[in-house]
C-alpha cells in the first residue's frame, strides 16, 4: 500500500495539479450547410454531349426563351442540346 501511495504522491508532484494541466478544448464552429439560400437561375445554358456550350437562354417568369447560339453551331446542334438537357433532368 505504501508503494501505491508513494507512486501517486510522486505523480502528483511531478506533473502539477490537474487544474493546471487542464486545457480548454476548442470545438470547431459549426458552419451552416448553405451560407446563402441558393437563388433560382436567371438563365439556362445548353451543352452538347461533349460538354461544350451550344446556347444560352434567358429566363422570363417560369419559361426560358431568347436563346442565343454560340458561333459555329447549327440549329441541329441546338435541338440536340435541348434533348441532352431534357435527358439530364430525367436522371
C-alpha positions as CSV (number, residue, x, y, z in Angstrom):
1,X,0.0,0.0,0.0
2,X,2.9,2.4,0.8
3,X,4.3,1.8,-2.7
4,X,1.0,2.8,-4.3
5,X,0.8,5.9,-2.1
6,X,4.3,6.9,-3.0
7,X,3.6,6.4,-6.7
8,X,0.5,8.6,-6.5
9,X,2.4,11.3,-4.5
10,X,5.3,11.2,-6.9
11,X,3.0,11.5,-9.9
12,X,1.1,14.4,-8.4
13,X,4.3,16.4,-7.5
14,X,6.0,15.8,-10.9
15,X,3.1,16.8,-13.1
16,X,1.4,19.5,-11.1
17,X,-2.3,19.8,-10.3
18,X,-5.0,18.6,-12.6
19,X,-6.3,22.2,-12.9
20,X,-3.0,23.5,-14.2
21,X,-2.8,20.8,-16.9
22,X,-6.4,21.1,-18.0
23,X,-6.8,22.9,-21.3
24,X,-9.9,24.0,-22.9
25,X,-10.8,22.1,-26.0
26,X,-11.7,24.4,-28.8
27,X,-14.6,22.9,-30.6
28,X,-14.8,23.8,-34.2
29,X,-17.5,26.2,-35.1
30,X,-20.3,24.5,-36.9
31,X,-20.8,26.1,-40.4
32,X,-24.3,26.0,-41.9
33,X,-24.7,23.9,-45.0
34,X,-25.8,27.0,-47.0
35,X,-24.5,30.4,-46.0
36,X,-26.8,31.9,-48.6
37,X,-30.0,30.5,-49.9
38,X,-29.5,29.3,-53.4
39,X,-31.2,31.5,-56.0
40,X,-33.0,30.3,-58.9
41,X,-31.1,30.6,-62.2
42,X,-31.5,33.7,-64.3
43,X,-30.9,31.8,-67.4
44,X,-30.2,28.4,-68.9
45,X,-27.0,27.2,-70.6
46,X,-27.3,24.4,-73.1
47,X,-24.4,22.0,-73.5
48,X,-23.8,19.3,-76.1
49,X,-22.7,15.7,-75.2
50,X,-19.0,16.8,-75.2
51,X,-19.8,19.5,-72.6
52,X,-19.3,22.4,-74.9
53,X,-21.7,25.4,-74.6
54,X,-24.1,25.5,-77.5
55,X,-26.5,28.2,-76.4
56,X,-27.5,30.5,-73.6
57,X,-31.2,31.3,-72.9
58,X,-32.8,34.0,-70.7
59,X,-35.4,33.3,-68.1
60,X,-38.7,35.1,-68.1
61,X,-41.2,34.1,-65.4
62,X,-41.2,30.3,-65.5
63,X,-40.1,29.8,-69.1
64,X,-36.8,30.1,-70.9
65,X,-36.6,31.9,-74.2
66,X,-34.5,34.3,-76.3
67,X,-31.8,31.7,-76.8
68,X,-28.5,32.9,-78.3
69,X,-26.5,30.2,-80.1
70,X,-22.7,30.2,-79.8
71,X,-20.9,30.7,-83.1
72,X,-20.0,27.5,-85.0
73,X,-23.2,25.6,-84.0
74,X,-26.2,24.7,-86.2
75,X,-29.9,24.5,-85.3
76,X,-29.5,20.7,-85.2
77,X,-26.8,21.2,-82.5
78,X,-29.2,23.4,-80.6
79,X,-32.0,20.8,-80.8
80,X,-29.6,18.1,-79.6
81,X,-28.6,20.2,-76.7
82,X,-32.2,20.6,-75.7
83,X,-32.7,16.9,-75.8
84,X,-29.5,16.4,-73.8
85,X,-30.8,18.9,-71.2
86,X,-34.1,17.1,-71.0
87,X,-32.5,13.7,-70.6
88,X,-30.3,15.1,-67.8
89,X,-33.4,16.3,-65.9
90,X,-34.9,12.8,-66.1
91,X,-31.9,11.3,-64.2
